[in-house]
Amino acid sequence: MELVEKGDMIESYLTEKMFNNEPFLDEMATDEGKIHSHWKQIAKYYNQIGSEKMGQFQEEVARQLRENGVTYNVYGDPDGMNRPWILDPVPMVFESQEWEELDKGLVQRTELLNLILKDLYGEQSLIKEGFIPFELIYNHRGYLRQAQHIKLDGDQQLIQYSSDLARGPNGKMWVLHDRTDAPSGAGYTFENRAAMTRVFPELIRENHVRKITSYYQTFKNTLSNLTLNNKENPRVVLLSPGPTNETFFEHAYISSFMGFTLAFGEDLTVSGGYVWLKTIKGLEKVDVIIRRVDDLFCDPLEYRNDSHLGVVGLMEAVRQKKVLVINPLGCRVLENPGLMAFLPKISKHLLGQDLSLPSVATWWCGQPKEMKYVFEHMETLVIRNIYRGTAHKSVFGGELSKAELEKLKQSIKRNPYMFVGQEMVDFSTSPSWIDNKLEARNAVFRSYVVADTESKSYKVMPGGLSRSSPKKGAFLVSNQTGGISKDTWVLGKKRESTSSYSATIKAQPLIRNVLPSRTGERLFWLGRYLERSAYTVRLIRMTLLSYNEADEDIHVYENPVLGTMLKTLTALTGTLPGFQEKATLKNPEPELLSLVHDISKSGTLAYSIQSFLTNAYAVRDRLSLDTWRILDSISEELTRMRKSETTLMQAYHNLDNMVIKLMAFYGLNIDNMTREPTWHLLNIGRFIESAANNCTILKNMLHQSFDLEDNKELMENTLRCNESLVTYRYRYRSNLEMHGVLSLLILHEDNPRSLIFQLLEIDSHLKTLPNQEEAELFSIERKKLLEAITKIRLCDIDVLATVDPETKQYHELNHFLDQIIELLHDTSDVIYQNYFSHTGSGYSMIQTSVLPEI
């Protein structure tokens, strides 16, 4: 056994590999235990730092990804939403010479698939001449007849291509899967490299690891060159299925990183043959759509009519060449694994070349001889449906019982052209850091290829996304099944020089990102749920404190201060009947704990914070890295709060931590966000909610007069809930009086928690939004605000602070606050109609100003 330098880490790894009675095919070492030359420097580094330091580096890599908010969603897993992305600190490594051959093979395969795509949606000579069985194509759901004879300008129809590869028994890389519909993972690849560069900068520099930014540079240039209608400043949107999609982080990351607008199907509409983006300013014409939505879901008018992810009429806009869709609709037919059986012959026919990258051995059951072979060797094969989908899982024949094998054979006999059998071979292992040591795990490498319209060729990312199995001997490696990602290093300096990324971007500018209406609405509600959560936290904390200090001999419903606070809590959260019922007041603890922990009940603190996080996640491309660190901290605190012991003391402690984190978000909101519509909409939502909550607190806490001490305690709690107690004491330096409390919380424009301050802030933010400055007259929403502001400025505090001697109620105050609340609700409704819903008269005005360009 030859080691670069004797050390426990590498020696243990090789010893286990050589003596575990399994085939030895490893990325780092030969079957004789010798370290490959391109791994020697890396292996030496691992031995030098040792296991303890390696474990620390693993934690640092995980921290980098966690703080950057890198997540991956797992469908059907209760812990799957926003699951942290896992990165192995040990990379997949390719030496320079092997990579050059792999690069050529990937380019050749992409060119071949591009020619097949052109033919299948063009002359179909490959079918006519017998190179491809027509049953293999026409029975595949990825073949879209509606896309026939629709092509992009130029020879390159396949713009992005990915393939999953693994090293086969002969030591060569084999293609396992072709990905052509909406290839994923490029964003995660960039984040992996960023994290590894921060943790292992010297190792990357000393090994001359090639940079991967050229891929993104080429892709952006290609989009500009392909654009049909606006080559100088194309409007590019990235069409995402939405926040629940498994790779939504990547969609948000790429759109932000490359300056594209992240859009969902609901953000787009087709009119006059063009695709339009619904923004808070109106409709903006779209030139390019980078789709991450599966083709069949892209247009419910022509494909799946149950889809809510696509755009009605998109296909017609594509036909008229009014919009460019990347990858073109219909590309998924190339993912048909049955094609692999015919690629070698097609390559000789179309390219005059042997296929450089072999595919895993494949037998299409649509041919009698091949089906017979599959039946005879089913226990050693992987059986796949020709159409990849959640309803069609790969089946390992060796894992089936005799009855299950027979059932599978009957299914194949009924529809033989829908199945393929593929060889299940032993792929290579790669060292992975697991349980504080290096262990061998089977690894799969995903490559990324993009069309370069300037050179009319294809460019391969010098790296990619590798994944290793979390368990020994597992050959099915995917993120959905718990696969661990690995950065992919291509060693050796580049042989060709390219212009810098920043210079190329400057030469090919894209128009400024805009704010879709759906994003604006999410930001608006992000601000509202932020304030709602903060008010709820403060009031619950004060209520718990008052409850713990209450006299045990007096029933809660007989305690005017505590009873009033509990009823105010129900009014603020809207969790009726809550403490409005006498039975709940007699035993308040279950309801109090429910208000803290119950995420399924609308209005509770847990529900509000989860809604706050959900809205934040939907606009993550608009939020800074530091903001995401705070949001991640809030999410972790929410999880701890829900899983903690159900005691009021623990709940109080959790609320202390939560309020600190919410205030941290306040600070970042003030200091870090640029003063664009993003910031203004978030703060409009904040101040509308804050003003409404202020009114609710005043209306319910000070609705009637009790004895002197109780009145003072309620006024103090009202001020504390509005973060104004210190301000009151500093300003008045006297005992608490109703007149002073109402004056401070309603009239004082220099108090940021007063009603008048909050309404003026709403108006100042509204004035910055589109179509406000151009309007000669006040908009409807500003008129509503002006009416509320005027009512406040004209109100008589002495009248509001006067109690009815008979009922002991503050009737004038309650009536006044009801009016302000109604005007705030009206303002919110009008903002929604004008900026988010695109319906009614406000939308008609905006639409008229945009559509004449058609």
N, C-alpha and C positions, 0 to 999 in steps of 0.2 A: 504494500500500500504506500503510495508516494504522496506526501503532503508538502505543500509549499513551506510550511513551518509547523512543527508538531504542536497541536493544541487540542484541548478537549472537545471544543465545539465541532470542528470539522471532522476530527478523527471519529467521534461518536456517530456522526451522521453517516460516514462511509462504512463504518463497521456494521451498523444496523442494516444499511442497504445491501451489503455483500452477503450477510449471513441470515437473511430472512426468508431464504428459499423462494424468492420471487424473481421474475425476469428483471435484470438490471439494465434499465434504459433511463439514464438520468441526464438532466441538463448541465449539471456541474461537473460530473466525473465520468470517466470511461468505465467499462465493465471490469477493468482491472484495478479500479480504485484510484486512477490517476486524475488529477484535476485538469480540466480543459484549460488551455493557455489563456483564453479570454476571461476565465473565472479566477485565475491565480491571484491577481492583485486584490480582488474582492474577498476571496477566501482568507487571504492573509490578514486583511483588515478585520474580518470577523474574529479571527483568532486573537488578534491583538487587543480588541476592546473587551472580549469576554462576554459571558452570558448576562451578567448583571447589567452591564452598560447597554447591551443589546435590548434587554427588557425595558430599560429606561427610554431608549430610542423608540421602541414600539409604542410606549405610552405617549411619547411626544408626537408621533405621527397621528395617533388617534385623537389627541387633543387638538392638533391643527385642523383636522377634518371636522371635528365636533364644533369647534369655535367658528369655522367657516360655514356651518349649517349644512354640510354635505350629508344628504339622506337618500335612502332608497326604500320605496314602499313595497310591501309584500302583500299581495292580494289574499284576503281570507284569514290573515293573521291578526289577532286582536292587538298584538304589539307591533304590527307591521307598518302602520302609518308613521312616517318620519323616522324610520329606523336608521340609526347612524350607519354611515358607509364604513366598511371595514377594509383596511389596506394592510397587506403584509409588508413589513419593512424590508423583506428580501425580494429583489426584483427578478423578473424574467430577463435573461441576458442573451443577446445575439452578437456574435463577432462580425466584423465588417464584411469579410468576404462572403460568409453565408447570407448576410442580409442583402448584399447586392444581387445574389441569385434569387432570393425570396422576393425582392423588389421587382425583378424582371418577370417572375412568375405571376405575381399579383397583377401587374400591368397587363400581361398577356391574357389572364383570365378575365379581367375587366373588359378589355377590348373585345374578347370573344362574346361575353354576355351582352355587351352593347350591340354587337352585330346581330345576335339572336333576337334581342328586343326589337330592333329595327325591322327585322324580317317578320316576326310574329304579328306585328301591327302594321305591316306593309304588304309585300307580295306573298309572303308565306311559302316561299320556295322550299324551305327546309322541310315543311310538312308535305308539300306536293312531291318532292323528290325522295321522300322516305327517310330522311335523316332524323326526323322527330315524329313519333306516332301522334296522329291528331287526337286520339283518345287521351293522351297524356296532357295535352294542352287544354282541350275544350272541357275536360272534366275538372279542371283546376279552377277554384273560385277566384284565384288571382288573375285569371285571364279575363279582361274586361272588354266585351265586344263594343261597348260604347266608345272606347278609346281607339278603335280601328282607324288607321290613316291619319291620326293626329300625331304630329311630331314637332320637336323643337327645331329651331333653325340650326343648321350645321349637322355634322355627322354624329356628334356625341349626344345620345339620348339618355344614357345612364350617367347621372351626374355624381352621385355618391354610391359607393359600394363598400361593403364590409364582408369579411369572411372569418369564420372560426376555424383555426388550424391547430393541429397537435402533431407532435413528432411521432411518426410511426415506427414499426419494428426495424425498418431498414435505415433508420437514422434521418430520414427526410421528413419535411413538414408536409402533412396531408390536410386537405380541405375537408372539414366536417360539415359545414353549413355555409350557404351563400345568403347574405342579407342585402336585399336591394329595395325593399319597400320603404321603410323609414328607419335606417340603421341607427342604433343608439350606442351610447358609450363614449363618444368623443369628448364630451364635457367632463365626464368622470376621469378620463385619461389626463386631461389638463390639470385637474385638481390633484390627482395622484402625483403627477410630476411636481407640482408646486409644493406639496407637502414633503416629498422626498428631498427636494432641493433645499428646503429650510433645515431639514434634519441631517442630511448627509451631503453638505455642499462640497467638502473636500473630495469625497469618494466619487462624486459625479464629475467634478472637474478633472481629477487625476486620470479617470478612465475615459475622458473625452466622450461623454455620453451626448449623443446628438440631440439637438433641440427639436421640438415638435411643432413650434409655432408656424412653420412654413405651410402646414396643412390648412390652418385657419386663414392664413393670408391668401393662399391660392383659391380657397372656397369663396371668399369675399370678392376677390377679383372676378371670378367666374360668374357670380351672380350679376355683377355690374355689366359684364360683357354680354350676358344672355338676355338681359332685360329687353322687352319688346317695345315699350312705349316711352320710357324715361331713363335713358342710359346714363345721363349725367347724375341725376339724384333719384335713384329708384326708392320707392317705399317698400321696404321688406318687412314682412311679418313672419313670425314663427308660430304656426298653428299647433297648439297643444291640446290634448284631451282634457286637461284640467288638473287641479291640485291632487286628485286621488290617483293619478297615473303613477305607475311604479318609478318612472324616471323624471318626475316633474322637476326635481331639483336641477337636472341637466337642462331642461327646457328654459328655466328661468336663468340659469347660469350662462348658457350660450347666447340668449337674447341680450342679456346685459353686457357680456364680454364683447360681442360683435356689433352692438349698437342696433339690434333689431327690436321691433315691437313684439312683445309676447301677447298673443291673442288666442282666445277660445272661439269655438264656432259661433257662439252667441254674439261675439264682437264684430262679426263680418256679415255683410248682406250684399246681394247682387241686384243691381239696378242699371238698366240701359246697357246690359251686356258686360258691365264692369263690376269688379269686386270692390266694395267700400268698407273702410274701417270706421266703426261708430266711435267717435271720440267726444270728449266734453265740448269740443268746439263745433262739432257737426260731423259730416261725412268726409273722409279722406280716401282718395283713390289708392288702391293697392296695386303694386306692380309685380311683386314676387311673393309667393307663399312657400316657405319651407315647412313642409308638413311633417308632423310627428304623430299624425292620426292615420290609422290604417286606411288603405284606399277605399275599402267597401263602406267606411263610415264617413267619407268626405262629402258626399252629396246625397242626402236622403231622398231627393227627387228622382235620382236615377239608379241608386244602389239600395242600400238598406233603409227602408222608410221608417224604421224605429230608431234611427241614429239621432242623437242630440249633440253629437260632437262635430258635425260637419256644417256645410254652408249650402243652403238650397239654391240650386242653379249654378253651382261652381263649375260643373262639367261644361255647361253651355258657354261660360266665359272663357274656358280653356279652348273650346272649339273655335271661338271667334278670335282667339289670340289676344284677348284683352287682359289676360293675366298669365303669369308663368308659375307653374307648380313644380317644386323640386322635392323628391324625385317625382317624375311624371306618373300620373295615375295609370295603373296597369303593370307596374314594375314587379309586383309581387309574384307574378308568374315565374320569374327567374329563380325564386326560392324553392321551387318544386324539386324535391330531392331526386325524383325520377329522372330529371335531366342529367344528373351526374353520370348515369350509365351511358349516355350518348355523347357527352362532351368530347372525349378523345377523337371520335370519328368526325364530329363537327369541326373540331379544331384543324384537323388535316384538310377538311374541305374548304373552310373559309379563310384560314390563315396560312395553310400550307406548312404547318408546324405541329410537332408533337406537343401535347399538353405538358407544360413544365411542372406544374403543381398537381400531383395526383389527387383524385378524390378518394374518399373511403369507398371500398368496393361496394357496389350497389346493384341490386337486381330488381327490375320493375316487374311487378306481378301481372301486368297487362300482356305479357308474352308467355305463352304456355311453357316453354322450356325453362324460363326464369322462375315462373311460379312453382314449377315442380321442384326446382333447386331450393327455393325458399321453404317449401313444405318439408323437404328431406333434411334440411339443416336448421330448422326453425329454432332449436334449442341453443344454437350458437350465434343467432342473429338478433339484431335490433329491428323491430317491425315499426314502420312509420306510415302515417297517412301522408299523401302527397301534398295536403294543405295543412300548414302549421297553424294551430289554434288551440285555445284552451280546451276545446271539446275533443281534441285529437292528440293524446299524449303518446310519447314513444313507449313501446312495450319491449322489455327484455325477455326473449323467449325462454332463456334458462331459468327465469324466476316463476314461470307459469306451471301449474299442475297439468296433468294429462287432460283433464276436462276443460281447463281454460285454453290449452293449446288447440283442442278440437273445436272449441267455440270460435277461436280466432281464425282457424282455417275456413270455417263455414262463412264467416264474414268476408274473408278475402275472396272466396269462390263467388259470392254474390256480386261483389264489385271489385274484380281483380285489378282494374286500372287505377284504383284509389290507394293502392298499397305498394310499398317497396320494402325489401329486406336489405339491411346493411350489415357489413361485417363488424363484429365487435372485437376490436383489436386492442392489444396492450399499448397504451400511449406512454410517453415518457413522464417521469416525475421531475419535479423541481423542488429545491430546498425551500421550506416555509418555516416561519418562526411560530411554533405552536407549543403551548405549555412550557414556555421558557427554554425551549431547545429547538434545534433544527430538525425537522422531520420531512420525509419525502412524501409529496402529494402530487397526484396527477394534475397536469396543468394544460389549459387551453388558452390560445392566444387569438385575440380579435384584431384584425388589421383594419385600416381605414384608407380608402382610395378616393380621390376626387378628380373630376375632370378639370383640366387646365385648358381653357379656350384659347389662350394666347399661343401656346405651343401646339395646340390640337392633339394633346396627349393626356395621359393620366399620371398623377403624382401620388406617391404612397407616403403616408405619414411615417417618419423614421422612428417608429415606436408603436404603441397601441395599448389596448386594455387586455391584460392577462388575468386569468382567474384560476384559482386552485381549489381543489376539493377540501372541505373541512375534515373529511374522513378518509382513512386509508382505503385504497383499492376502489374508490368510487370514480366511475368514468363519466357519469352524467354531471357536468359541472355548469352551474348557472347561478345567477344571483338569487333567483326565486327559491332555489333549493339550498341556499346558505353558502354559496361559493364566496371565496375570499379574493378580493381584487389584488393585483400586483402591478406595479409600474413596470414598463417594458423598456429596457435599455438597449440601444444600438450603439456599440462601441466604435470608435474611430471617427476622425474628422471627416466632414463632408467634402466631397470631391468637386462640388459645384458651388459657386457663390451666388447668393440671391440677395436682392435688395431687402432692407430691413422692413419689418412688419409695419412700423409706424410710418415710414416713408411711403410705402405702398398705399396705406390707408389714406394718407394725405393726398396722394395723387388720384385716388378713386373715392371721393367723399360720398357718403350716404346722407340723405336728408335727416334732419333732427327727429329723434324719437318723439312720438306723440303719446297722449294719454287716452287709452280706450275708455269708453263710458263704463264698462264693467269694472275696470281697474279703479276708476274714479269712485264708483259706488263702494267698492271694497275698502278704499282708503277712508271714505266718509264714515263707514261703519266701524272701521278700525279705531278711528278717533272716538266714536260714540261708545264703543264697548270698553275702551281704555278708561274713559271718565266714569262709566257705569260701574266698572270693576273697582275703581279707586274709591268712589263714594260708598259702595257696598262694603268694602273692606273697613273703611273708617267707622261706618255706623255699626257694623257687627262688633268690632273691637270695643267701641264705647258701650254697646249694649251688654257684652259679656262682662266688661269691667263693672258696670252698674249692677248686673245680676249677681256677680260674686260678692259684691259689697252690701247687697240688700239684706235687710233684717229677715232672718229665717222665720220669725214668728208672724210676719205679715205676708199674706198671699200676694202673688204677683199682681193679680187683677185689682187688689186694693192699694197697690203702690202706684200713685199717679205718674211718677217720673219713669219708672221701669215699664209700666203698662203703655205709656205714651211712646216710649222709644221702640218697644216691640211692635206696636201698631204702625209706627212710622217705617220700620224695617219692612213690614209687609207691603205698605204703600210704595216704597221705593223700588222693591224688587218685583212687585206685581204678582206675588205668589199667593194669591187669594185661595181660600179664605184665610189661611195662616193665622195670625194673632188677632184677627178680627173676631174669632170664635173664643168664647169664654173657656171652653174645654182645653184649648191649646194654651191659653194663658195660665191655666192651673198647672200644666206640666210643659213648660216651654223648651226643655232641653232637646227632645227629639227634633222639633222644628228648627231650632237653632243649628243643630248639627247638620240637618238636611240642607239648610241655607248655605252652609260652608262646603259640604262634600258632594251633594247630589248633582252630578253633571247632566242627568237626564231630565231634570226639572227646569223648565224655562224660568229665568229670572234669578236663579241661585248664583252665588259667587262663582262656583265651579263652572256653571254654564256660561256665565259672562266672560270669564277668563278664557275658556275654551273657544268661545266665539271670537274673542279678540285675537287669539293665536291662529284660528282658522282663516280669518280675514288677512292677517299678516302673512301667512304662508301663501295665500293666493296672489299677493303682490310682492313676493320676495325679491323679484328683479328690480324693485324700486327702492329697496331698503339697503342701507350700508352694512358693511361687515360688522362694525361695532354694534349696530342695532340688532343684528342677528344673534350676536353673543348674549345680549340682554334677553331677547326673546327665548333663546334656548334655556337661559337660566330661569325664566318665568315658567316655561314648560316643565322643567325639572321640579320646580317648587310645587306646581300644580299636581304633579304625579305624587310627590311626597305627601302633599296635603290630603289627597284622596285615599292614600294607602296607610296613612298614619292611624294610630289608635283613636277611636271615636270618643274622645273626652273633650270637654270644653276647655280644659287647661291646655291640651295639645293643640286644639283649634286656635286658641289665642296666640300661641307661640308661632304657628304657621302663618297666621295673619300678619304678625310682626315682620316676618321675613318677606312675605308677599308685597307688603306696602313699600318696602325698601326697593324691591326690584321694579315695581311699577313707577316709582319716582325716578329711578335710573332711566327708564324709557322716556319719561318727561324731559329729562335733561338732554338726552340725545336728540330728541325731537326739536328742541330749541337750538342746540349748538351745531348739529351735524347735517341736517337736511337742507338742501338748497331751496331757495324761495321760489319754487316752481309750483304749477298746479297741484303736483303731488302733495306738497307741504300744505298748501292752502286748503285743499279738500279735507285732509286729515284734521286740520285745526277747525274748520267749519263744523265738522262732526263733533269734535271735542267740545267746542263752546256751546253748541246747541244742546248737547247732553248735559253739560255742566249747568247751564242756565235752567234747564228743565228740572234737574235734580235739586238745584238750589231752591226753586219754587216748591218742590215737593217736600223738602225738609222743612222749610218755613211753614208751609200750610199745615203740616201734620204735627210738628213739634210744638208750635206756638198757636195751636188752634183755639185754646181756651186758657183761662187764668185759674191757677190753683193758689195755695198759700205762698207766702213770700219766699221761703226757702226752696220750695219745689219749682217756682217760677225761675229763680236764679239758676238752679241746676239745669233746667231745660234750656234756658238761654245760653248757658255756658256750653252745653253739649251741642247746641245748634251752631254756635261759633266754631267749636272745635271740629265739627264735621265739615265745615266750610273753610278750615285752615285759617281762621280769622280771630282766634281768641287773643293771641299775642298782639295783633294789630289793634284790637279793641282796647286792651289794657294800656297800650302805649298812647293811643290817641285820646282816650277819655279820662284815664287815670281816676276812675270812679267805680262805684258799684254798678253791677249789670242792671240796665234799664231797657225796657222794651223799645223806647224811642231810639236810643243809641244803637241797639242791635239791628233794628230794621233799617235805620239810616245807613249803617256800614255795609249791610248785605244787599241793599237795594240801590241806594243813590250815589255812593261814593265812587267816582270814576277812576280814582287812583288805587282802589282796592281790586286786585285781579280776581277776587272771588265774588265781587258784587254783580248783581244782575245787569246794571247799566254797562259795566266794563265788558262783560261777556257778550252782550248784544252789539256793542260798538266793535268788538273784535270780529264777530261774525260778519258784520257789514264791511269792515276793512278787507277781510279775506275775500268776500264775494266780489268786491270791486275789481279784483285782479283777474277774475276768471274770464274766459272768452265771451264775447258778445255783451259784456257789461260796460266796458269803456266806450264802445262804439255807439251804444244806445243813447239817444237824445233824452229819453225819459227814464225814470227809475223802473227797473224790472219789477215784476210782481213780488218776487221774494224780498227785494229791498224795500218795497212799499210795506209789506207785512212787518219787517223789522223796524221801519220808521214809525209805524203805528205803535209798536210795543215800546220803542225808545221814548216816544212822545208821552205815552201813558205814564211811564216811570218818571220822567222829568216833571210832569204836571201833577203827580200824586202828592197828597198831603200826608206826611208821615204821622202827624198828630192824629188824623182821622184813622189811619191804619192801625195805630197803636192804642186805639180806644176800644175797650171791651164793653160788650153789651151787659148792663147791670143785671138783667134778669137771667140770661142764659149763660153768662160768663164766657161767651164766645167772641172771637175777633171776626165778626161777620164781614166788615169792610176789607180786612186783610185777605180773607179767604176768597172773596169775590174778585178782588184785584189780581191775586195770584192765579186764579182760574183763567182770567182773561189773558194773562201773559203766557200761560201754558198753552192755551188754544192757538195763540198767534205763533208760538214756536213750532207747534205741530203743523200749522199751515205753511210756515216757511220751509220746514223740512220736506213736506209733500211737494211743494212747487220746485224746490231744488231737484228732487228726484225726477219729476216730470221733465224738467228742462235739460238736465245733464246726463241722466242715467237711463231713462226708459225710452227716449226718442219716440214719444207719442204725444199727441195733442198739438195745440197751436204753437208751442215753443219749438217743437221739432219741425213743423211745417216751415217756419221762418228760416231755420238753419238749412233745411234741405233745399229751399228755393235758392239760397245763395250759393249752393255747391253744384247742383245738378246741371246748370246751364253749360258747364265745361264739357259735357258729354258731346 
